[in-house]
């Protein structure tokens, strides 16, 4: 579903190009669970941002579901966000002024889902995440793990085909982190949702099916975990 | 979606209560003053709109120099009564032409039966065609015949209530005395009309029809002045009518001059030319002759109000963008969730709309509350809810609401909805760095306005205190002016009342000036001088100051014949050293010679905005008019209330049917200063509000900057900066802005105040002090405001700021 060809990203400063990403080419199929790993400054987040169309590559071709999305117009991009992509952030990024239920409902509003269906889908997700009791709380009344659960619930409610997660457990303690990873794995296996996460943790990466090792903007290693096993 | 946005908006407002209150408060100030102005303008535009037929009514104006304040030709509505008949005859477009004269504004006494006389000063004397031109609605009586007979009158509902206490007035008789010595005439009430729903330029409580207006004075030389109104058919060609009117007038003037055997061409030369025109009644109020129109008068206030609204909107924008840092995350998240930019824009506009609608509601309440005060200030009556044009007012308010919302909400909404989600979500959102130049610009603009206001008040205050302490040239205390013509027998009786020092009359006293220009010949040169007729001891009664020579005195027989006193302005105009000199005055072919016996200091008889005219004072009736309505009484001492009641007793004996009305010269003097004082009060209020708003803006901006620089401040503190050094650092950039604003406002304030000052014939030189004061004041308050915020930032714990977000 994702084809990257020769993606480059650099900033030109006084004539000197400083590269973030170089010659990144890869393809990711529907249903894969990919972890992007590497040391700080390797370009992991930039790669994820490019995959999420939040940033544009300086050079290279990117096809998302068979469509060239480099320099896609804003309207089309927003359509992709609405229908295919769910984001999960390290800092959760819930909207502070909305309750749990409202945060989860928000993407459905933009997708123009009918009120009745919105209600049932939100209720469904809340139920699945065991958060029915907390639906009227505001984000700052929840623990970090709970907030991230809401973040994932929000990403899922629109039934995306891919979830992009930038260090989803970076701010969490390990038991909560494991819970989130279990959830990702379940979603990947049961619902065939493609998941791409950036992580520092070998443990987290082990939940996935594939690891992309990035070093100084170049893919050093592309491991399929099934192969390893 | 809308519901959710609304919810978020309210939660946000609640969370940032402080900002919301400041925001709304700022807008309330701006909007309330704007609303008041809007209502005032509506009120003024409402004149003569009470019937659709009035759009076909025209006021006739003639160019002449009779009655004019400076002796020059002006367009006036008091015109030659013969013109009415002339227009009816020669302009077929005019279906009806009516003649109206306003009865002596000092008051007409109405006596009903044996009760005490009531003074009315809004009576008209009309001819029998009045109600054919003005379509008043008759509640009682017959419109066609109400004033067809002599000695009939028609009352307005309000006047009927005032006079009779009932509306059942048809057929009743009242005695009308036009002035104190009038023996009176009995009129029968033949009609009762409804009070019109809008104000009128020709306002009245009752119309009288004595029959005198039916005929014009005979002979080509004699003229009688009155107002003339014409009713035209629908859709007249105004240019063609104007041409015809002017031609008719010139023909008439030529024939009059021919009949009088004088030269038309000699008379109309230079600045003098014949002119007659018609002005639509509905424009009369906006275009009054001889004085500034209301629009001209309120122009500076319109400017002030618009500025104030602008300042409050700027405040709103500044505060809203300050808050945008907090909202950026929400925007970033919403964008990756699939929100269009447009829907985000709408969301933030919605929030601005909520705030401005709250502000509008409070403003309306405040306006309603302030209207009585405001109305007293402008001497008009206005209500909000009972406004005759409530609907149009509502539409205007709607427009104001939309404009304010867009002005104040659009920029912050645009900034927010444009932010890049990556920056926000990564936590590297450059905290509104882009808007800094604009915000600084807005802050400078606010301060320019505020500093200009402060300088303005300073200059106005100095000028008004100069005026208040300026010697008016006469002694206004212990002096009263009874509104009646001078009758020697009454004067003599009053003179005998203990406590009375002088009893006199003059045609020129503050509050009632009747200037008559006369041409004199001195050393074979012609001069036009203002002539004032006085009695022997009028100048003494006024307390004028003698420069050289003597005042009039009964000891000199010549004084009633050919002695005159000049004021200094006149002496200067004629070349100085006038004592003992003689000049010649021609009056209807005869030559009179006058001798100057004394020169007095110029004294003020009008506001300080008007130059004192070169004036001749004479005690003689020869070659001057004694038409006057002043009876001056100077008392021996301050406690003259007792004396007044004694005088009133004398009055009652002579004029039982006409009440005595008097004004203290002191209050007439204060009245002359009133308009300027009002304006100054107004500017002072505006200045305070604008300064307060600017400080709010500064406060918000300082809060914003210290927040944005939290990290920098923390690092500096760790590196060893003291709190004081940090406060100083934060202050520096703001003080530069405020100083810059000062530099800009100096020339602006100079030009504006100079223009205001030039409206005074007697004024101070441009003072430097207000400029320095405004600068010091603005810098001090800015320093205090910013320091307050900076201190908060400076003393905060650096650890909190440096924690990884």
Interface residues (C-beta under 8 A of the other chain):
Chain A: X45 X49 X52 X54 X55 X74 X75 X78 X79 X81 X82 X85 X87 X89 X91 X93 X94 X95 X96 X97 X98 X102 X105 X106 X107 X109 X110 X111 X154 X158
Chain B: X1 X4 X7 X8 X11 X12 X15 X329 X330 X332 X333 X334 X335 X336 X337 X338 X339 X340 X341 X343 X421 X422 X425 X426 X427 X805
